[in-house]
Amino acid sequence: MNNVILIDGNSITLGQFLKLTKFISTGGQAKFFIETNNIKINNNIPNGRNTKIFSGDVVWINNKAYFVKN
């Protein structure tokens, strides 16, 4: 599966996830990216870049699923 994202540990913030997946290059870009794209974590809209993503979660960005595993 191409959309499996491996993380170290049990969780990562949304901002870190966006950098890891190369959607953004700096943390400062996270707020704008989150505001201008359709993002859901397990069908919930995140509160901001510090929203925690855990191993086993599914992150949807513009209708494309990313499966998070550690």
mmCIF file as Biopython writes it, N, C-alpha, C and O atoms, coordinates in Angstrom:
data_model
#
loop_
_atom_site.group_PDB
_atom_site.id
_atom_site.type_symbol
_atom_site.label_atom_id
_atom_site.label_alt_id
_atom_site.label_comp_id
_atom_site.label_asym_id
_atom_site.label_entity_id
_atom_site.label_seq_id
_atom_site.pdbx_PDB_ins_code
_atom_site.Cartn_x
_atom_site.Cartn_y
_atom_site.Cartn_z
_atom_site.occupancy
_atom_site.B_iso_or_equiv
_atom_site.auth_seq_id
_atom_site.auth_asym_id
_atom_site.pdbx_PDB_model_num
ATOM 1   N N  . MET A ? 1  ? 0.851   -1.183 0.000  1.0 0.0 1  A 1 
ATOM 2   C CA . MET A ? 1  ? 0.000   0.000  0.000  1.0 0.0 1  A 1 
ATOM 3   C C  . MET A ? 1  ? 0.894   1.243  0.000  1.0 0.0 1  A 1 
ATOM 4   O O  . MET A ? 1  ? 1.734   1.394  0.887  1.0 0.0 1  A 1 
ATOM 5   N N  . ASN A ? 2  ? 0.729   2.112  -0.960 1.0 0.0 2  A 1 
ATOM 6   C CA . ASN A ? 2  ? 1.586   3.281  -1.115 1.0 0.0 2  A 1 
ATOM 7   C C  . ASN A ? 2  ? 1.370   4.351  -0.068 1.0 0.0 2  A 1 
ATOM 8   O O  . ASN A ? 2  ? 2.278   5.137  0.199  1.0 0.0 2  A 1 
ATOM 9   N N  . ASN A ? 3  ? 0.217   4.402  0.519  1.0 0.0 3  A 1 
ATOM 10  C CA . ASN A ? 3  ? -0.117  5.499  1.416  1.0 0.0 3  A 1 
ATOM 11  C C  . ASN A ? 3  ? 0.050   5.144  2.883  1.0 0.0 3  A 1 
ATOM 12  O O  . ASN A ? 3  ? -0.679  5.663  3.728  1.0 0.0 3  A 1 
ATOM 13  N N  . VAL A ? 4  ? 0.991   4.274  3.199  1.0 0.0 4  A 1 
ATOM 14  C CA . VAL A ? 4  ? 1.302   3.960  4.592  1.0 0.0 4  A 1 
ATOM 15  C C  . VAL A ? 4  ? 2.433   4.880  5.026  1.0 0.0 4  A 1 
ATOM 16  O O  . VAL A ? 4  ? 3.497   4.909  4.408  1.0 0.0 4  A 1 
ATOM 17  N N  . ILE A ? 5  ? 2.193   5.629  6.092  1.0 0.0 5  A 1 
ATOM 18  C CA . ILE A ? 5  ? 3.182   6.559  6.625  1.0 0.0 5  A 1 
ATOM 19  C C  . ILE A ? 5  ? 3.711   5.989  7.932  1.0 0.0 5  A 1 
ATOM 20  O O  . ILE A ? 5  ? 2.947   5.771  8.872  1.0 0.0 5  A 1 
ATOM 21  N N  . LEU A ? 6  ? 5.011   5.749  7.992  1.0 0.0 6  A 1 
ATOM 22  C CA . LEU A ? 6  ? 5.627   5.191  9.194  1.0 0.0 6  A 1 
ATOM 23  C C  . LEU A ? 6  ? 6.117   6.312  10.094 1.0 0.0 6  A 1 
ATOM 24  O O  . LEU A ? 6  ? 6.779   7.244  9.637  1.0 0.0 6  A 1 
ATOM 25  N N  . ILE A ? 7  ? 5.786   6.214  11.383 1.0 0.0 7  A 1 
ATOM 26  C CA . ILE A ? 7  ? 6.223   7.210  12.359 1.0 0.0 7  A 1 
ATOM 27  C C  . ILE A ? 7  ? 7.031   6.530  13.451 1.0 0.0 7  A 1 
ATOM 28  O O  . ILE A ? 7  ? 6.873   5.336  13.706 1.0 0.0 7  A 1 
ATOM 29  N N  . ASP A ? 8  ? 7.900   7.304  14.095 1.0 0.0 8  A 1 
ATOM 30  C CA . ASP A ? 8  ? 8.622   6.828  15.273 1.0 0.0 8  A 1 
ATOM 31  C C  . ASP A ? 8  ? 7.743   7.089  16.484 1.0 0.0 8  A 1 
ATOM 32  O O  . ASP A ? 8  ? 7.205   8.187  16.630 1.0 0.0 8  A 1 
ATOM 33  N N  . GLY A ? 9  ? 7.590   6.114  17.340 1.0 0.0 9  A 1 
ATOM 34  C CA . GLY A ? 9  ? 6.755   6.287  18.526 1.0 0.0 9  A 1 
ATOM 35  C C  . GLY A ? 9  ? 5.293   6.067  18.197 1.0 0.0 9  A 1 
ATOM 36  O O  . GLY A ? 9  ? 4.946   5.564  17.128 1.0 0.0 9  A 1 
ATOM 37  N N  . ASN A ? 10 ? 4.429   6.458  19.148 1.0 0.0 10 A 1 
ATOM 38  C CA . ASN A ? 10 ? 2.995   6.208  18.999 1.0 0.0 10 A 1 
ATOM 39  C C  . ASN A ? 10 ? 2.222   7.361  18.385 1.0 0.0 10 A 1 
ATOM 40  O O  . ASN A ? 10 ? 1.108   7.166  17.900 1.0 0.0 10 A 1 
ATOM 41  N N  . SER A ? 11 ? 2.802   8.580  18.397 1.0 0.0 11 A 1 
ATOM 42  C CA . SER A ? 11 ? 2.034   9.720  17.888 1.0 0.0 11 A 1 
ATOM 43  C C  . SER A ? 11 ? 2.945   10.746 17.226 1.0 0.0 11 A 1 
ATOM 44  O O  . SER A ? 11 ? 4.165   10.730 17.382 1.0 0.0 11 A 1 
ATOM 45  N N  . ILE A ? 12 ? 2.301   11.634 16.483 1.0 0.0 12 A 1 
ATOM 46  C CA . ILE A ? 12 ? 2.970   12.722 15.784 1.0 0.0 12 A 1 
ATOM 47  C C  . ILE A ? 12 ? 1.942   13.851 15.684 1.0 0.0 12 A 1 
ATOM 48  O O  . ILE A ? 12 ? 0.741   13.583 15.667 1.0 0.0 12 A 1 
ATOM 49  N N  . THR A ? 13 ? 2.386   15.092 15.618 1.0 0.0 13 A 1 
ATOM 50  C CA . THR A ? 13 ? 1.428   16.186 15.435 1.0 0.0 13 A 1 
ATOM 51  C C  . THR A ? 13 ? 1.081   16.308 13.949 1.0 0.0 13 A 1 
ATOM 52  O O  . THR A ? 13 ? 1.807   15.811 13.089 1.0 0.0 13 A 1 
ATOM 53  N N  . LEU A ? 14 ? -0.028  16.968 13.666 1.0 0.0 14 A 1 
ATOM 54  C CA . LEU A ? 14 ? -0.434  17.169 12.282 1.0 0.0 14 A 1 
ATOM 55  C C  . LEU A ? 14 ? 0.633   17.954 11.521 1.0 0.0 14 A 1 
ATOM 56  O O  . LEU A ? 14 ? 0.926   17.638 10.368 1.0 0.0 14 A 1 
ATOM 57  N N  . GLY A ? 15 ? 1.214   18.969 12.151 1.0 0.0 15 A 1 
ATOM 58  C CA . GLY A ? 15 ? 2.276   19.744 11.505 1.0 0.0 15 A 1 
ATOM 59  C C  . GLY A ? 15 ? 3.468   18.872 11.134 1.0 0.0 15 A 1 
ATOM 60  O O  . GLY A ? 15 ? 4.013   19.000 10.037 1.0 0.0 15 A 1 
ATOM 61  N N  . GLN A ? 16 ? 3.877   17.988 12.041 1.0 0.0 16 A 1 
ATOM 62  C CA . GLN A ? 16 ? 4.980   17.068 11.758 1.0 0.0 16 A 1 
ATOM 63  C C  . GLN A ? 16 ? 4.603   16.106 10.634 1.0 0.0 16 A 1 
ATOM 64  O O  . GLN A ? 16 ? 5.425   15.788 9.775  1.0 0.0 16 A 1 
ATOM 65  N N  . PHE A ? 17 ? 3.353   15.646 10.650 1.0 0.0 17 A 1 
ATOM 66  C CA . PHE A ? 17 ? 2.863   14.740 9.609  1.0 0.0 17 A 1 
ATOM 67  C C  . PHE A ? 17 ? 2.926   15.412 8.239  1.0 0.0 17 A 1 
ATOM 68  O O  . PHE A ? 17 ? 3.355   14.794 7.265  1.0 0.0 17 A 1 
ATOM 69  N N  . LEU A ? 18 ? 2.502   16.664 8.161  1.0 0.0 18 A 1 
ATOM 70  C CA . LEU A ? 18 ? 2.515   17.379 6.887  1.0 0.0 18 A 1 
ATOM 71  C C  . LEU A ? 18 ? 3.935   17.565 6.370  1.0 0.0 18 A 1 
ATOM 72  O O  . LEU A ? 18 ? 4.164   17.504 5.162  1.0 0.0 18 A 1 
ATOM 73  N N  . LYS A ? 19 ? 4.891   17.793 7.270  1.0 0.0 19 A 1 
ATOM 74  C CA . LYS A ? 19 ? 6.295   17.888 6.855  1.0 0.0 19 A 1 
ATOM 75  C C  . LYS A ? 19 ? 6.825   16.527 6.422  1.0 0.0 19 A 1 
ATOM 76  O O  . LYS A ? 19 ? 7.521   16.424 5.412  1.0 0.0 19 A 1 
ATOM 77  N N  . LEU A ? 20 ? 6.501   15.492 7.173  1.0 0.0 20 A 1 
ATOM 78  C CA . LEU A ? 20 ? 6.956   14.137 6.864  1.0 0.0 20 A 1 
ATOM 79  C C  . LEU A ? 20 ? 6.470   13.682 5.490  1.0 0.0 20 A 1 
ATOM 80  O O  . LEU A ? 20 ? 7.200   13.011 4.760  1.0 0.0 20 A 1 
ATOM 81  N N  . THR A ? 21 ? 5.251   14.042 5.144  1.0 0.0 21 A 1 
ATOM 82  C CA . THR A ? 21 ? 4.666   13.643 3.862  1.0 0.0 21 A 1 
ATOM 83  C C  . THR A ? 21 ? 4.962   14.647 2.746  1.0 0.0 21 A 1 
ATOM 84  O O  . THR A ? 21 ? 4.456   14.501 1.634  1.0 0.0 21 A 1 
ATOM 85  N N  . LYS A ? 22 ? 5.769   15.656 3.034  1.0 0.0 22 A 1 
ATOM 86  C CA . LYS A ? 22 ? 6.228   16.652 2.050  1.0 0.0 22 A 1 
ATOM 87  C C  . LYS A ? 22 ? 5.131   17.566 1.512  1.0 0.0 22 A 1 
ATOM 88  O O  . LYS A ? 22 ? 5.286   18.165 0.448  1.0 0.0 22 A 1 
ATOM 89  N N  . PHE A ? 23 ? 4.021   17.674 2.249  1.0 0.0 23 A 1 
ATOM 90  C CA . PHE A ? 23 ? 3.000   18.643 1.848  1.0 0.0 23 A 1 
ATOM 91  C C  . PHE A ? 23 ? 3.473   20.061 2.128  1.0 0.0 23 A 1 
ATOM 92  O O  . PHE A ? 23 ? 3.115   20.995 1.410  1.0 0.0 23 A 1 
ATOM 93  N N  . ILE A ? 24 ? 4.279   20.221 3.175  1.0 0.0 24 A 1 
ATOM 94  C CA . ILE A ? 24 ? 4.854   21.518 3.519  1.0 0.0 24 A 1 
ATOM 95  C C  . ILE A ? 24 ? 6.335   21.312 3.803  1.0 0.0 24 A 1 
ATOM 96  O O  . ILE A ? 24 ? 6.771   20.196 4.082  1.0 0.0 24 A 1 
ATOM 97  N N  . SER A ? 25 ? 7.111   22.402 3.731  1.0 0.0 25 A 1 
ATOM 98  C CA . SER A ? 25 ? 8.540   22.277 4.016  1.0 0.0 25 A 1 
ATOM 99  C C  . SER A ? 25 ? 8.920   22.873 5.366  1.0 0.0 25 A 1 
ATOM 100 O O  . SER A ? 25 ? 9.968   22.535 5.918  1.0 0.0 25 A 1 
ATOM 101 N N  . THR A ? 26 ? 8.075   23.761 5.908  1.0 0.0 26 A 1 
ATOM 102 C CA . THR A ? 26 ? 8.349   24.340 7.224  1.0 0.0 26 A 1 
ATOM 103 C C  . THR A ? 26 ? 7.079   24.307 8.071  1.0 0.0 26 A 1 
ATOM 104 O O  . THR A ? 26 ? 5.966   24.268 7.545  1.0 0.0 26 A 1 
ATOM 105 N N  . GLY A ? 27 ? 7.263   24.322 9.378  1.0 0.0 27 A 1 
ATOM 106 C CA . GLY A ? 27 ? 6.123   24.325 10.285 1.0 0.0 27 A 1 
ATOM 107 C C  . GLY A ? 27 ? 5.250   25.552 10.135 1.0 0.0 27 A 1 
ATOM 108 O O  . GLY A ? 27 ? 4.044   25.490 10.376 1.0 0.0 27 A 1 
ATOM 109 N N  . GLY A ? 28 ? 5.843   26.669 9.737  1.0 0.0 28 A 1 
ATOM 110 C CA . GLY A ? 28 ? 5.091   27.900 9.550  1.0 0.0 28 A 1 
ATOM 111 C C  . GLY A ? 28 ? 4.055   27.821 8.440  1.0 0.0 28 A 1 
ATOM 112 O O  . GLY A ? 28 ? 3.101   28.598 8.426  1.0 0.0 28 A 1 
ATOM 113 N N  . GLN A ? 29 ? 4.233   26.901 7.521  1.0 0.0 29 A 1 
ATOM 114 C CA . GLN A ? 29 ? 3.289   26.732 6.418  1.0 0.0 29 A 1 
ATOM 115 C C  . GLN A ? 29 ? 2.071   25.906 6.821  1.0 0.0 29 A 1 
ATOM 116 O O  . GLN A ? 29 ? 1.085   25.859 6.086  1.0 0.0 29 A 1 
ATOM 117 N N  . ALA A ? 30 ? 2.132   25.258 7.976  1.0 0.0 30 A 1 
ATOM 118 C CA . ALA A ? 30 ? 1.080   24.322 8.390  1.0 0.0 30 A 1 
ATOM 119 C C  . ALA A ? 30 ? -0.279  24.999 8.533  1.0 0.0 30 A 1 
ATOM 120 O O  . ALA A ? 30 ? -1.279  24.479 8.039  1.0 0.0 30 A 1 
ATOM 121 N N  . LYS A ? 31 ? -0.331  26.145 9.199  1.0 0.0 31 A 1 
ATOM 122 C CA . LYS A ? 31 ? -1.615  26.809 9.433  1.0 0.0 31 A 1 
ATOM 123 C C  . LYS A ? 31 ? -2.326  27.117 8.121  1.0 0.0 31 A 1 
ATOM 124 O O  . LYS A ? 31 ? -3.514  26.829 7.971  1.0 0.0 31 A 1 
ATOM 125 N N  . PHE A ? 32 ? -1.606  27.698 7.178  1.0 0.0 32 A 1 
ATOM 126 C CA . PHE A ? 32 ? -2.207  28.028 5.882  1.0 0.0 32 A 1 
ATOM 127 C C  . PHE A ? 32 ? -2.652  26.767 5.152  1.0 0.0 32 A 1 
ATOM 128 O O  . PHE A ? 32 ? -3.741  26.733 4.580  1.0 0.0 32 A 1 
ATOM 129 N N  . PHE A ? 33 ? -1.814  25.725 5.168  1.0 0.0 33 A 1 
ATOM 130 C CA . PHE A ? 33 ? -2.165  24.480 4.485  1.0 0.0 33 A 1 
ATOM 131 C C  . PHE A ? 33 ? -3.428  23.870 5.082  1.0 0.0 33 A 1 
ATOM 132 O O  . PHE A ? 33 ? -4.308  23.417 4.350  1.0 0.0 33 A 1 
ATOM 133 N N  . ILE A ? 34 ? -3.518  23.858 6.406  1.0 0.0 34 A 1 
ATOM 134 C CA . ILE A ? 34 ? -4.683  23.280 7.086  1.0 0.0 34 A 1 
ATOM 135 C C  . ILE A ? 34 ? -5.951  24.071 6.759  1.0 0.0 34 A 1 
ATOM 136 O O  . ILE A ? 34 ? -7.017  23.489 6.562  1.0 0.0 34 A 1 
ATOM 137 N N  . GLU A ? 35 ? -5.828  25.397 6.702  1.0 0.0 35 A 1 
ATOM 138 C CA . GLU A ? 35 ? -6.991  26.246 6.418  1.0 0.0 35 A 1 
ATOM 139 C C  . GLU A ? 35 ? -7.465  26.139 4.970  1.0 0.0 35 A 1 
ATOM 140 O O  . GLU A ? 35 ? -8.643  26.366 4.694  1.0 0.0 35 A 1 
ATOM 141 N N  . THR A ? 36 ? -6.579  25.802 4.051  1.0 0.0 36 A 1 
ATOM 142 C CA . THR A ? 36 ? -6.927  25.841 2.630  1.0 0.0 36 A 1 
ATOM 143 C C  . THR A ? 36 ? -7.080  24.460 1.985  1.0 0.0 36 A 1 
ATOM 144 O O  . THR A ? 36 ? -7.266  24.362 0.772  1.0 0.0 36 A 1 
ATOM 145 N N  . ASN A ? 37 ? -7.002  23.405 2.780  1.0 0.0 37 A 1 
ATOM 146 C CA . ASN A ? 37 ? -7.159  22.051 2.259  1.0 0.0 37 A 1 
ATOM 147 C C  . ASN A ? 37 ? -8.164  21.279 3.100  1.0 0.0 37 A 1 
ATOM 148 O O  . ASN A ? 37 ? -8.412  21.618 4.257  1.0 0.0 37 A 1 
ATOM 149 N N  . ASN A ? 38 ? -8.738  20.245 2.514  1.0 0.0 38 A 1 
ATOM 150 C CA . ASN A ? 38 ? -9.715  19.403 3.195  1.0 0.0 38 A 1 
ATOM 151 C C  . ASN A ? 38 ? -8.967  18.298 3.942  1.0 0.0 38 A 1 
ATOM 152 O O  . ASN A ? 38 ? -8.483  17.348 3.326  1.0 0.0 38 A 1 
ATOM 153 N N  . ILE A ? 39 ? -8.872  18.422 5.267  1.0 0.0 39 A 1 
ATOM 154 C CA . ILE A ? 39 ? -8.125  17.464 6.084  1.0 0.0 39 A 1 
ATOM 155 C C  . ILE A ? 39 ? -9.042  16.884 7.147  1.0 0.0 39 A 1 
ATOM 156 O O  . ILE A ? 39 ? -9.780  17.608 7.814  1.0 0.0 39 A 1 
ATOM 157 N N  . LYS A ? 40 ? -8.983  15.562 7.293  1.0 0.0 40 A 1 
ATOM 158 C CA . LYS A ? 40 ? -9.704  14.873 8.365  1.0 0.0 40 A 1 
ATOM 159 C C  . LYS A ? 40 ? -8.802  13.801 8.946  1.0 0.0 40 A 1 
ATOM 160 O O  . LYS A ? 40 ? -8.005  13.186 8.239  1.0 0.0 40 A 1 
ATOM 161 N N  . ILE A ? 41 ? -8.942  13.590 10.244 1.0 0.0 41 A 1 
ATOM 162 C CA . ILE A ? 41 ? -8.245  12.510 10.936 1.0 0.0 41 A 1 
ATOM 163 C C  . ILE A ? 41 ? -9.325  11.611 11.508 1.0 0.0 41 A 1 
ATOM 164 O O  . ILE A ? 41 ? -10.067 12.019 12.401 1.0 0.0 41 A 1 
ATOM 165 N N  . ASN A ? 42 ? -9.418  10.398 11.002 1.0 0.0 42 A 1 
ATOM 166 C CA . ASN A ? 42 ? -10.485 9.470  11.408 1.0 0.0 42 A 1 
ATOM 167 C C  . ASN A ? 42 ? -11.860 10.127 11.301 1.0 0.0 42 A 1 
ATOM 168 O O  . ASN A ? 42 ? -12.683 9.998  12.207 1.0 0.0 42 A 1 
ATOM 169 N N  . ASN A ? 43 ? -12.109 10.829 10.200 1.0 0.0 43 A 1 
ATOM 170 C CA . ASN A ? 43 ? -13.376 11.523 9.924  1.0 0.0 43 A 1 
ATOM 171 C C  . ASN A ? 43 ? -13.655 12.705 10.845 1.0 0.0 43 A 1 
ATOM 172 O O  . ASN A ? 43 ? -14.787 13.185 10.892 1.0 0.0 43 A 1 
ATOM 173 N N  . ASN A ? 44 ? -12.655 13.184 11.575 1.0 0.0 44 A 1 
ATOM 174 C CA . ASN A ? 44 ? -12.789 14.374 12.413 1.0 0.0 44 A 1 
ATOM 175 C C  . ASN A ? 44 ? -11.925 15.486 11.843 1.0 0.0 44 A 1 
ATOM 176 O O  . ASN A ? 44 ? -10.799 15.244 11.407 1.0 0.0 44 A 1 
ATOM 177 N N  . ILE A ? 45 ? -12.449 16.699 11.849 1.0 0.0 45 A 1 
ATOM 178 C CA . ILE A ? 45 ? -11.685 17.853 11.381 1.0 0.0 45 A 1 
ATOM 179 C C  . ILE A ? 45 ? -10.702 18.255 12.481 1.0 0.0 45 A 1 
ATOM 180 O O  . ILE A ? 45 ? -11.117 18.467 13.621 1.0 0.0 45 A 1 
ATOM 181 N N  . PRO A ? 46 ? -9.400  18.365 12.164 1.0 0.0 46 A 1 
ATOM 182 C CA . PRO A ? 46 ? -8.411  18.706 13.196 1.0 0.0 46 A 1 
ATOM 183 C C  . PRO A ? 46 ? -8.551  20.148 13.664 1.0 0.0 46 A 1 
ATOM 184 O O  . PRO A ? 46 ? -9.023  21.014 12.928 1.0 0.0 46 A 1 
ATOM 185 N N  . ASN A ? 47 ? -8.127  20.390 14.917 1.0 0.0 47 A 1 
ATOM 186 C CA . ASN A ? 47 ? -8.209  21.727 15.512 1.0 0.0 47 A 1 
ATOM 187 C C  . ASN A ? 47 ? -7.045  22.629 15.135 1.0 0.0 47 A 1 
ATOM 188 O O  . ASN A ? 47 ? -7.134  23.844 15.312 1.0 0.0 47 A 1 
ATOM 189 N N  . GLY A ? 48 ? -5.981  22.082 14.631 1.0 0.0 48 A 1 
ATOM 190 C CA . GLY A ? 48 ? -4.811  22.873 14.267 1.0 0.0 48 A 1 
ATOM 191 C C  . GLY A ? 48 ? -3.615  21.970 14.075 1.0 0.0 48 A 1 
ATOM 192 O O  . GLY A ? 48 ? -3.729  20.744 14.088 1.0 0.0 48 A 1 
ATOM 193 N N  . ARG A ? 49 ? -2.457  22.602 13.895 1.0 0.0 49 A 1 
ATOM 194 C CA . ARG A ? 49 ? -1.264  21.813 13.576 1.0 0.0 49 A 1 
ATOM 195 C C  . ARG A ? 49 ? -0.763  20.962 14.731 1.0 0.0 49 A 1 
ATOM 196 O O  . ARG A ? 49 ? 0.030   20.045 14.515 1.0 0.0 49 A 1 
ATOM 197 N N  . ASN A ? 50 ? -1.204  21.241 15.948 1.0 0.0 50 A 1 
ATOM 198 C CA . ASN A ? 50 ? -0.775  20.450 17.101 1.0 0.0 50 A 1 
ATOM 199 C C  . ASN A ? 50 ? -1.702  19.274 17.402 1.0 0.0 50 A 1 
ATOM 200 O O  . ASN A ? 50 ? -1.507  18.578 18.399 1.0 0.0 50 A 1 
ATOM 201 N N  . THR A ? 51 ? -2.698  19.045 16.562 1.0 0.0 51 A 1 
ATOM 202 C CA . THR A ? 51 ? -3.579  17.888 16.724 1.0 0.0 51 A 1 
ATOM 203 C C  . THR A ? 51 ? -2.745  16.619 16.633 1.0 0.0 51 A 1 
ATOM 204 O O  . THR A ? 51 ? -1.937  16.464 15.717 1.0 0.0 51 A 1 
ATOM 205 N N  . LYS A ? 52 ? -2.942  15.716 17.580 1.0 0.0 52 A 1 
ATOM 206 C CA . LYS A ? 52 ? -2.165  14.473 17.622 1.0 0.0 52 A 1 
ATOM 207 C C  . LYS A ? 52 ? -2.723  13.448 16.643 1.0 0.0 52 A 1 
ATOM 208 O O  . LYS A ? 52 ? -3.935  13.279 16.511 1.0 0.0 52 A 1 
ATOM 209 N N  . ILE A ? 53 ? -1.814  12.777 15.966 1.0 0.0 53 A 1 
ATOM 210 C CA . ILE A ? 53 ? -2.136  11.657 15.089 1.0 0.0 53 A 1 
ATOM 211 C C  . ILE A ? 53 ? -1.443  10.440 15.680 1.0 0.0 53 A 1 
ATOM 212 O O  . ILE A ? 53 ? -0.250  10.483 15.982 1.0 0.0 53 A 1 
ATOM 213 N N  . PHE A ? 54 ? -2.190  9.356  15.846 1.0 0.0 54 A 1 
ATOM 214 C CA . PHE A ? 54 ? -1.656  8.158  16.489 1.0 0.0 54 A 1 
ATOM 215 C C  . PHE A ? 54 ? -1.505  7.027  15.480 1.0 0.0 54 A 1 
ATOM 216 O O  . PHE A ? 54 ? -2.167  7.006  14.442 1.0 0.0 54 A 1 
ATOM 217 N N  . SER A ? 55 ? -0.623  6.090  15.805 1.0 0.0 55 A 1 
ATOM 218 C CA . SER A ? 55 ? -0.480  4.897  14.985 1.0 0.0 55 A 1 
ATOM 219 C C  . SER A ? 55 ? -1.844  4.213  14.880 1.0 0.0 55 A 1 
ATOM 220 O O  . SER A ? 55 ? -2.524  4.025  15.889 1.0 0.0 55 A 1 
ATOM 221 N N  . GLY A ? 56 ? -2.237  3.849  13.688 1.0 0.0 56 A 1 
ATOM 222 C CA . GLY A ? 56 ? -3.550  3.257  13.446 1.0 0.0 56 A 1 
ATOM 223 C C  . GLY A ? 56 ? -4.566  4.247  12.905 1.0 0.0 56 A 1 
ATOM 224 O O  . GLY A ? 56 ? -5.622  3.842  12.419 1.0 0.0 56 A 1 
ATOM 225 N N  . ASP A ? 57 ? -4.265  5.550  12.982 1.0 0.0 57 A 1 
ATOM 226 C CA . ASP A ? 57 ? -5.173  6.570  12.460 1.0 0.0 57 A 1 
ATOM 227 C C  . ASP A ? 57 ? -5.130  6.608  10.934 1.0 0.0 57 A 1 
ATOM 228 O O  . ASP A ? 57 ? -4.161  6.181  10.306 1.0 0.0 57 A 1 
ATOM 229 N N  . VAL A ? 58 ? -6.203  7.130  10.365 1.0 0.0 58 A 1 
ATOM 230 C CA . VAL A ? 58 ? -6.262  7.379  8.928  1.0 0.0 58 A 1 
ATOM 231 C C  . VAL A ? 58 ? -6.408  8.882  8.740  1.0 0.0 58 A 1 
ATOM 232 O O  . VAL A ? 58 ? -7.350  9.489  9.248  1.0 0.0 58 A 1 
ATOM 233 N N  . VAL A ? 59 ? -5.474  9.478  8.010  1.0 0.0 59 A 1 
ATOM 234 C CA . VAL A ? 59 ? -5.499  10.912 7.728  1.0 0.0 59 A 1 
ATOM 235 C C  . VAL A ? 59 ? -5.929  11.086 6.277  1.0 0.0 59 A 1 
ATOM 236 O O  . VAL A ? 59 ? -5.322  10.528 5.362  1.0 0.0 59 A 1 
ATOM 237 N N  . TRP A ? 60 ? -6.985  11.870 6.084  1.0 0.0 60 A 1 
ATOM 238 C CA . TRP A ? 60 ? -7.480  12.173 4.743  1.0 0.0 60 A 1 
ATOM 239 C C  . TRP A ? 60 ? -7.056  13.588 4.381  1.0 0.0 60 A 1 
ATOM 240 O O  . TRP A ? 60 ? -7.342  14.530 5.120  1.0 0.0 60 A 1 
ATOM 241 N N  . ILE A ? 61 ? -6.380  13.741 3.255  1.0 0.0 61 A 1 
ATOM 242 C CA . ILE A ? 61 ? -6.006  15.059 2.746  1.0 0.0 61 A 1 
ATOM 243 C C  . ILE A ? 61 ? -6.514  15.147 1.317  1.0 0.0 61 A 1 
ATOM 244 O O  . ILE A ? 61 ? -6.064  14.419 0.432  1.0 0.0 61 A 1 
ATOM 245 N N  . ASN A ? 62 ? -7.462  16.051 1.111  1.0 0.0 62 A 1 
ATOM 246 C CA . ASN A ? 62 ? -8.072  16.244 -0.211 1.0 0.0 62 A 1 
ATOM 247 C C  . ASN A ? 62 ? -8.516  14.910 -0.823 1.0 0.0 62 A 1 
ATOM 248 O O  . ASN A ? 62 ? -8.195  14.592 -1.968 1.0 0.0 62 A 1 
ATOM 249 N N  . ASN A ? 63 ? -9.262  14.146 -0.026 1.0 0.0 63 A 1 
ATOM 250 C CA . ASN A ? 63 ? -9.871  12.876 -0.445 1.0 0.0 63 A 1 
ATOM 251 C C  . ASN A ? 63 ? -8.877  11.761 -0.751 1.0 0.0 63 A 1 
ATOM 252 O O  . ASN A ? 63 ? -9.222  10.803 -1.443 1.0 0.0 63 A 1 
ATOM 253 N N  . LYS A ? 64 ? -7.656  11.869 -0.248 1.0 0.0 64 A 1 
ATOM 254 C CA . LYS A ? 64 ? -6.670  10.801 -0.377 1.0 0.0 64 A 1 
ATOM 255 C C  . LYS A ? 64 ? -6.303  10.332 1.028  1.0 0.0 64 A 1 
ATOM 256 O O  . LYS A ? 64 ? -5.978  11.144 1.894  1.0 0.0 64 A 1 
ATOM 257 N N  . ALA A ? 65 ? -6.356  9.013  1.252  1.0 0.0 65 A 1 
ATOM 258 C CA . ALA A ? 65 ? -6.135  8.448  2.585  1.0 0.0 65 A 1 
ATOM 259 C C  . ALA A ? 65 ? -4.668  8.105  2.809  1.0 0.0 65 A 1 
ATOM 260 O O  . ALA A ? 65 ? -3.984  7.596  1.922  1.0 0.0 65 A 1 
ATOM 261 N N  . TYR A ? 66 ? -4.200  8.403  4.035  1.0 0.0 66 A 1 
ATOM 262 C CA . TYR A ? 66 ? -2.854  8.046  4.481  1.0 0.0 66 A 1 
ATOM 263 C C  . TYR A ? 66 ? -3.003  7.259  5.774  1.0 0.0 66 A 1 
ATOM 264 O O  . TYR A ? 66 ? -3.610  7.739  6.732  1.0 0.0 66 A 1 
ATOM 265 N N  . PHE A ? 67 ? -2.453  6.054  5.803  1.0 0.0 67 A 1 
ATOM 266 C CA . PHE A ? 67 ? -2.567  5.162  6.952  1.0 0.0 67 A 1 
ATOM 267 C C  . PHE A ? 67 ? -1.302  5.280  7.789  1.0 0.0 67 A 1 
ATOM 268 O O  . PHE A ? 67 ? -0.200  5.063  7.284  1.0 0.0 67 A 1 
ATOM 269 N N  . VAL A ? 68 ? -1.454  5.622  9.067  1.0 0.0 68 A 1 
ATOM 270 C CA . VAL A ? 68 ? -0.319  5.883  9.947  1.0 0.0 68 A 1 
ATOM 271 C C  . VAL A ? 68 ? 0.008   4.626  10.742 1.0 0.0 68 A 1 
ATOM 272 O O  . VAL A ? 68 ? -0.866  4.035  11.376 1.0 0.0 68 A 1 
ATOM 273 N N  . LYS A ? 69 ? 1.279   4.225  10.700 1.0 0.0 69 A 1 
ATOM 274 C CA . LYS A ? 69 ? 1.740   3.051  11.448 1.0 0.0 69 A 1 
ATOM 275 C C  . LYS A ? 69 ? 3.089   3.363  12.067 1.0 0.0 69 A 1 
ATOM 276 O O  . LYS A ? 69 ? 3.814   4.248  11.611 1.0 0.0 69 A 1 
ATOM 277 N N  . ASN A ? 70 ? 3.414   2.609  13.130 1.0 0.0 70 A 1 
ATOM 278 C CA . ASN A ? 70 ? 4.742   2.783  13.726 1.0 0.0 70 A 1 
ATOM 279 C C  . ASN A ? 70 ? 5.539   1.516  13.608 1.0 0.0 70 A 1 
ATOM 280 O O  . ASN A ? 70 ? 6.686   1.464  14.053 1.0 0.0 70 A 1 
#
